[in-house]
Amino acid sequence: MYRVSFTGYRPEKLPFFGEDDPMCTDLKERLSERIGKLIADGAEEFYTGMALGVDTWVAEAVLEHKKAHSGVKLIAAVPCPEQSNSWSAEDKARYQAILAQCDKVMTISPHYTRDCMYKRNRALVDMCDVLVAVYDGKKGGTQYTVNYAQSKGRRVITEPPM
């Protein structure tokens, strides 16, 4: 048994427009296939930071795989209770629906701080054996998380955004 965390871009940093875009559909399919392979290889615990974009899509994919694999667990590492406050009503509803299906929800910081997202990212790495990163070298939080995982000796699997 091993643990997998995910990191990746928010929708505005991805090279496509909307989830109906064929490039987005392809990415989500690749992520689901990756999760299936990790489960077949012995992964049982999956961690998501619950941000919009990649974090949401992998959470939904893990939930789909859970239907066929009862031992699989989804754990949400939420940076702060206010994470979804500025999101659209539709995104908030999606977020709450995912959280309701998680095996565990961890809140990293009791309230928003300037660094609560980075603390969440470090926690995701600290809790995993493998980090799956939707990453193409751009500077930002995903790069920081990949670098931190490498510094901790974690196996990093990179999935290009397109």
Backbone as CSV, one residue per row, in Angstrom:
resi,resn,N_x,N_y,N_z,CA_x,CA_y,CA_z,C_x,C_y,C_z
1,MET,0.847,-1.188,0.000,0.000,0.000,0.000,0.884,1.239,0.000
2,TYR,0.555,2.167,-0.842,1.254,3.446,-0.803,0.282,4.581,-1.059
3,ARG,0.781,5.804,-0.815,-0.055,7.013,-0.851,0.382,7.928,-1.989
4,VAL,-0.610,8.529,-2.638,-0.374,9.392,-3.791,-1.025,10.751,-3.542
5,SER,-0.270,11.806,-3.783,-0.818,13.173,-3.761,-0.738,13.749,-5.165
6,PHE,-1.535,14.769,-5.385,-1.599,15.422,-6.690,-1.310,16.907,-6.553
7,THR,-0.729,17.465,-7.590,-0.552,18.902,-7.707,-0.723,19.259,-9.176
8,GLY,-1.141,20.471,-9.421,-1.327,20.882,-10.808,-1.948,22.260,-10.875
9,TYR,-2.167,22.675,-12.087,-2.590,24.041,-12.338,-4.084,24.262,-12.119
10,ARG,-4.375,25.509,-11.819,-5.773,25.953,-11.796,-6.193,26.216,-13.243
11,PRO,-7.496,26.267,-13.501,-7.960,26.366,-14.897,-7.361,27.523,-15.688
12,GLU,-7.194,28.678,-15.065,-6.692,29.839,-15.808,-5.232,29.698,-16.240
13,LYS,-4.510,28.753,-15.679,-3.111,28.540,-16.059,-2.938,27.397,-17.054
14,LEU,-4.037,26.793,-17.454,-3.985,25.680,-18.404,-4.162,26.191,-19.831
15,PRO,-3.623,25.454,-20.803,-3.623,25.933,-22.194,-4.912,25.660,-22.958
16,PHE,-6.042,25.638,-22.278,-7.314,25.427,-22.947,-8.387,26.217,-22.227
17,PHE,-9.557,26.269,-22.824,-10.629,27.110,-22.308,-11.835,26.249,-21.966
18,GLY,-12.010,25.962,-20.695,-13.181,25.231,-20.247,-13.007,23.729,-20.288
19,GLU,-13.825,23.080,-19.505,-13.739,21.624,-19.387,-14.275,20.892,-20.605
20,ASP,-15.012,21.583,-21.475,-15.516,20.949,-22.688,-14.471,20.915,-23.794
21,ASP,-13.386,21.643,-23.614,-12.309,21.664,-24.597,-11.735,20.253,-24.726
22,PRO,-11.508,19.771,-25.946,-10.964,18.422,-26.130,-9.623,18.202,-25.408
23,MET,-8.803,19.251,-25.273,-7.531,19.092,-24.549,-7.775,18.830,-23.070
24,CYS,-8.802,19.455,-22.500,-9.146,19.227,-21.097,-9.696,17.812,-20.920
25,THR,-10.570,17.416,-21.829,-11.134,16.065,-21.779,-10.014,15.034,-21.845
26,ASP,-9.044,15.272,-22.718,-7.902,14.366,-22.844,-7.089,14.312,-21.545
27,LEU,-6.836,15.458,-20.952,-6.080,15.495,-19.693,-6.814,14.720,-18.607
28,LYS,-8.105,14.940,-18.481,-8.876,14.238,-17.448,-8.862,12.726,-17.688
29,GLU,-8.934,12.307,-18.934,-8.864,10.870,-19.250,-7.489,10.309,-18.888
30,ARG,-6.423,11.054,-19.210,-5.072,10.593,-18.869,-4.883,10.483,-17.359
31,LEU,-5.438,11.446,-16.622,-5.330,11.406,-15.166,-6.089,10.212,-14.602
32,SER,-7.265,9.928,-15.130,-8.025,8.774,-14.668,-7.282,7.473,-14.968
33,GLU,-6.687,7.395,-16.157,-5.888,6.204,-16.500,-4.696,6.066,-15.562
34,ARG,-4.040,7.167,-15.254,-2.896,7.157,-14.337,-3.341,6.643,-12.962
35,ILE,-4.472,7.131,-12.487,-4.987,6.698,-11.184,-5.273,5.194,-11.215
36,GLY,-5.873,4.718,-12.298,-6.130,3.283,-12.436,-4.861,2.464,-12.368
37,LYS,-3.805,2.922,-13.037,-2.518,2.216,-13.004,-1.912,2.239,-11.608
38,LEU,-2.035,3.366,-10.918,-1.500,3.459,-9.559,-2.249,2.519,-8.615
39,ILE,-3.556,2.421,-8.774,-4.340,1.487,-7.959,-3.903,0.056,-8.248
40,ALA,-3.742,-0.274,-9.518,-3.300,-1.625,-9.891,-1.915,-1.936,-9.328
41,ASP,-1.114,-0.887,-9.128,0.242,-1.038,-8.601,0.280,-1.030,-7.066
42,GLY,-0.860,-0.826,-6.418,-0.907,-0.889,-4.963,-1.236,0.399,-4.232
43,ALA,-1.473,1.487,-4.948,-1.850,2.736,-4.282,-3.254,2.600,-3.711
44,GLU,-3.422,3.063,-2.484,-4.743,2.987,-1.854,-5.232,4.330,-1.330
45,GLU,-4.315,5.203,-0.943,-4.711,6.511,-0.412,-4.319,7.593,-1.399
46,PHE,-5.282,8.453,-1.712,-5.072,9.548,-2.651,-5.420,10.853,-1.960
47,TYR,-4.540,11.838,-2.090,-4.681,13.137,-1.428,-4.846,14.234,-2.466
48,THR,-5.800,15.128,-2.215,-6.039,16.269,-3.094,-6.091,17.546,-2.265
49,GLY,-5.599,18.635,-2.836,-5.636,19.930,-2.180,-6.928,20.695,-2.421
50,MET,-7.813,20.155,-3.254,-9.159,20.679,-3.484,-9.217,22.061,-4.133
51,ALA,-8.156,22.484,-4.814,-8.225,23.722,-5.591,-9.035,23.463,-6.862
52,LEU,-9.451,24.526,-7.515,-10.110,24.392,-8.805,-9.126,23.829,-9.823
53,GLY,-9.643,23.156,-10.824,-8.781,22.612,-11.870,-8.337,21.206,-11.546
54,VAL,-7.040,20.970,-11.655,-6.477,19.628,-11.527,-6.896,18.950,-10.224
55,ASP,-6.823,19.652,-9.097,-7.183,19.032,-7.813,-8.621,18.511,-7.830
56,THR,-9.513,19.275,-8.394,-10.923,18.875,-8.472,-11.089,17.681,-9.401
57,TRP,-10.433,17.724,-10.556,-10.588,16.649,-11.537,-10.037,15.326,-11.025
58,VAL,-8.895,15.358,-10.342,-8.354,14.092,-9.826,-9.228,13.568,-8.691
59,ALA,-9.779,14.456,-7.883,-10.685,14.013,-6.814,-11.887,13.292,-7.418
60,GLU,-12.464,13.855,-8.452,-13.609,13.217,-9.098,-13.213,11.886,-9.731
61,ALA,-12.025,11.822,-10.311,-11.558,10.563,-10.918,-11.339,9.493,-9.844
62,VAL,-10.739,9.870,-8.721,-10.545,8.901,-7.634,-11.900,8.408,-7.142
63,LEU,-12.857,9.296,-6.996,-14.191,8.883,-6.550,-14.812,7.877,-7.521
64,GLU,-14.594,8.064,-8.807,-15.086,7.091,-9.795,-14.396,5.737,-9.610
65,HIS,-13.092,5.745,-9.406,-12.347,4.487,-9.219,-12.741,3.786,-7.921
66,LYS,-13.121,4.563,-6.913,-13.551,3.978,-5.635,-14.751,3.053,-5.809
67,LYS,-15.571,3.311,-6.804,-16.763,2.486,-7.032,-16.392,1.042,-7.338
68,ALA,-15.240,0.845,-7.973,-14.794,-0.505,-8.327,-13.714,-1.037,-7.381
69,HIS,-13.170,-0.189,-6.533,-12.065,-0.576,-5.655,-12.376,-0.085,-4.235
70,SER,-12.973,-0.941,-3.433,-13.448,-0.533,-2.113,-12.337,-0.105,-1.160
71,GLY,-11.108,-0.544,-1.386,-10.007,-0.177,-0.496,-9.419,1.198,-0.749
72,VAL,-9.826,1.840,-1.836,-9.280,3.148,-2.204,-9.900,4.223,-1.323
73,LYS,-9.052,5.149,-0.869,-9.509,6.254,-0.022,-9.121,7.589,-0.658
74,LEU,-10.009,8.567,-0.515,-9.733,9.931,-0.960,-9.689,10.817,0.267
75,ILE,-8.570,11.518,0.431,-8.395,12.434,1.559,-8.191,13.841,1.003
76,ALA,-8.963,14.786,1.512,-8.836,16.183,1.104,-7.979,16.915,2.122
77,ALA,-6.993,17.643,1.637,-6.165,18.518,2.471,-6.530,19.948,2.092
78,VAL,-7.475,20.512,2.812,-8.003,21.838,2.534,-7.094,22.864,3.219
79,PRO,-6.631,23.888,2.497,-5.698,24.843,3.108,-6.309,25.654,4.244
80,CYS,-7.605,25.998,4.113,-8.295,26.807,5.122,-9.792,26.700,4.865
81,PRO,-10.610,26.981,5.875,-12.062,26.886,5.667,-12.597,27.834,4.598
82,GLU,-11.891,28.920,4.343,-12.356,29.929,3.377,-11.960,29.629,1.933
83,GLN,-11.375,28.484,1.667,-10.829,28.197,0.341,-11.806,28.517,-0.785
84,SER,-13.048,28.144,-0.654,-13.994,28.304,-1.769,-14.844,29.572,-1.682
85,ASN,-14.567,30.456,-0.745,-15.428,31.631,-0.530,-15.637,32.494,-1.770
86,SER,-14.611,32.668,-2.582,-14.732,33.568,-3.733,-15.133,32.836,-5.022
87,TRP,-15.417,31.558,-4.934,-15.755,30.772,-6.113,-17.217,30.973,-6.514
88,SER,-17.527,30.587,-7.734,-18.908,30.651,-8.213,-19.769,29.651,-7.425
89,ALA,-21.065,29.855,-7.465,-21.988,28.943,-6.775,-21.829,27.515,-7.299
90,GLU,-21.634,27.380,-8.603,-21.470,26.049,-9.208,-20.189,25.375,-8.693
91,ASP,-19.088,26.128,-8.642,-17.825,25.558,-8.150,-17.911,25.215,-6.669
92,LYS,-18.595,26.050,-5.896,-18.774,25.754,-4.468,-19.573,24.469,-4.269
93,ALA,-20.615,24.290,-5.065,-21.442,23.080,-4.946,-20.634,21.837,-5.312
94,ARG,-19.834,21.942,-6.348,-18.978,20.824,-6.759,-17.977,20.484,-5.657
95,TYR,-17.381,21.497,-5.083,-16.411,21.362,-3.982,-17.058,20.646,-2.803
96,GLN,-18.239,21.111,-2.400,-18.931,20.501,-1.264,-19.331,19.057,-1.552
97,ALA,-19.726,18.776,-2.781,-20.094,17.401,-3.153,-18.897,16.465,-3.055
98,ILE,-17.735,16.937,-3.458,-16.525,16.114,-3.353,-16.162,15.907,-1.887
99,LEU,-16.152,16.994,-1.114,-15.804,16.872,0.302,-16.718,15.887,1.020
100,ALA,-17.986,15.877,0.669,-18.951,14.981,1.313,-18.643,13.512,1.042
101,GLN,-17.915,13.237,-0.042,-17.588,11.854,-0.406,-16.180,11.435,0.012
102,CYS,-15.416,12.369,0.554,-14.044,12.041,0.984,-14.076,11.146,2.217
103,ASP,-13.064,10.319,2.332,-12.923,9.475,3.515,-12.449,10.284,4.713
104,LYS,-11.757,11.377,4.417,-11.274,12.260,5.479,-11.058,13.643,4.877
105,VAL,-11.343,14.679,5.670,-11.071,16.058,5.269,-10.194,16.665,6.351
106,MET,-9.031,17.115,5.947,-8.085,17.759,6.860,-8.033,19.240,6.524
107,THR,-8.096,20.090,7.526,-7.944,21.523,7.315,-6.573,21.916,7.844
108,ILE,-5.723,22.452,6.991,-4.330,22.726,7.319,-4.192,23.945,8.225
109,SER,-4.934,24.999,7.935,-4.859,26.225,8.724,-6.271,26.596,9.187
110,PRO,-6.445,27.056,10.431,-7.790,27.373,10.920,-8.435,28.583,10.236
111,HIS,-7.618,29.387,9.542,-8.134,30.528,8.791,-7.149,30.862,7.689
112,TYR,-7.594,31.668,6.730,-6.735,32.034,5.612,-5.525,32.823,6.104
113,THR,-4.354,32.451,5.599,-3.123,33.213,5.785,-2.430,33.282,4.430
114,ARG,-1.467,34.167,4.319,-0.757,34.313,3.037,-0.063,33.027,2.616
115,ASP,0.307,32.198,3.568,1.063,30.995,3.221,0.289,29.686,3.412
116,CYS,-1.010,29.752,3.640,-1.749,28.508,3.898,-1.771,27.583,2.680
117,MET,-1.723,28.129,1.472,-1.688,27.278,0.273,-0.347,26.539,0.190
118,TYR,0.744,27.227,0.512,2.055,26.567,0.513,2.143,25.513,1.606
119,LYS,1.557,25.803,2.772,1.527,24.808,3.847,0.735,23.583,3.409
120,ARG,-0.374,23.814,2.704,-1.163,22.698,2.169,-0.334,21.881,1.191
121,ASN,0.388,22.564,0.298,1.209,21.863,-0.693,2.299,21.031,-0.024
122,ARG,2.939,21.589,0.992,3.964,20.830,1.727,3.335,19.628,2.427
123,ALA,2.165,19.815,3.006,1.486,18.702,3.681,1.155,17.592,2.686
124,LEU,0.715,17.953,1.493,0.426,16.949,0.473,1.659,16.106,0.167
125,VAL,2.801,16.755,0.063,4.048,16.033,-0.199,4.450,15.199,1.015
126,ASP,4.365,15.784,2.190,4.778,15.076,3.405,3.963,13.808,3.641
127,MET,2.726,13.779,3.171,1.853,12.632,3.402,1.941,11.558,2.325
128,CYS,2.676,11.809,1.246,2.644,10.867,0.130,3.959,10.136,-0.070
129,ASP,3.847,9.078,-0.846,5.020,8.359,-1.341,5.309,8.756,-2.783
130,VAL,4.246,9.099,-3.515,4.334,9.472,-4.929,3.540,10.759,-5.135
131,LEU,4.124,11.687,-5.885,3.424,12.919,-6.263,3.181,12.882,-7.765
132,VAL,1.916,13.018,-8.152,1.567,13.147,-9.567,1.349,14.631,-9.820
133,ALA,2.108,15.177,-10.781,2.078,16.616,-11.048,1.670,16.885,-12.485
134,VAL,0.610,17.639,-12.664,0.281,18.170,-13.987,1.118,19.432,-14.091
135,TYR,2.201,19.306,-14.867,3.260,20.313,-14.785,4.046,20.353,-16.082
136,ASP,4.361,21.574,-16.527,5.157,21.741,-17.746,6.288,22.742,-17.562
137,GLY,6.695,22.960,-16.323,7.846,23.812,-16.056,7.536,25.249,-15.695
138,LYS,6.268,25.658,-15.712,5.936,27.041,-15.382,6.211,27.320,-13.905
139,LYS,6.643,28.552,-13.648,6.889,28.970,-12.262,5.566,29.100,-11.519
140,GLY,5.610,28.830,-10.224,4.418,28.985,-9.393,4.306,27.887,-8.357
141,GLY,3.118,27.727,-7.820,2.875,26.779,-6.744,3.132,25.334,-7.133
142,THR,2.806,24.969,-8.367,3.044,23.593,-8.805,4.541,23.320,-8.877
143,GLN,5.303,24.255,-9.419,6.763,24.096,-9.474,7.331,23.981,-8.060
144,TYR,6.871,24.825,-7.159,7.322,24.780,-5.769,7.054,23.401,-5.170
145,THR,5.867,22.866,-5.419,5.493,21.570,-4.852,6.336,20.443,-5.444
146,VAL,6.570,20.478,-6.744,7.415,19.472,-7.388,8.830,19.537,-6.812
147,ASN,9.379,20.736,-6.702,10.730,20.884,-6.148,10.799,20.391,-4.708
148,TYR,9.777,20.693,-3.914,9.744,20.238,-2.524,9.682,18.711,-2.470
149,ALA,8.871,18.108,-3.326,8.776,16.645,-3.365,10.129,16.022,-3.723
150,GLN,10.797,16.598,-4.698,12.109,16.081,-5.088,13.106,16.217,-3.945
151,SER,13.048,17.334,-3.215,13.971,17.534,-2.088,13.708,16.544,-0.959
152,LYS,12.482,16.026,-0.892,12.101,15.044,0.127,12.276,13.608,-0.364
153,GLY,12.785,13.447,-1.577,13.020,12.115,-2.121,11.768,11.384,-2.578
154,ARG,10.695,12.117,-2.816,9.463,11.490,-3.282,9.570,11.186,-4.772
155,ARG,8.942,10.113,-5.185,8.832,9.816,-6.612,7.861,10.826,-7.200
156,VAL,8.242,11.463,-8.289,7.398,12.459,-8.945,7.058,11.938,-10.353
157,ILE,5.773,11.866,-10.634,5.292,11.495,-11.974,4.710,12.768,-12.590
158,THR,5.258,13.163,-13.716,4.788,14.375,-14.388,3.827,14.003,-15.511
159,GLU,2.700,14.663,-15.495,1.699,14.508,-16.547,1.588,15.860,-17.243
160,PRO,1.989,15.965,-18.512,1.906,17.264,-19.173,0.460,17.718,-19.329
161,PRO,0.216,19.033,-19.255,-1.154,19.531,-19.368,-1.787,19.272,-20.737
162,MET,-0.953,19.112,-21.772,-1.516,18.842,-23.101,-0.639,17.892,-23.863
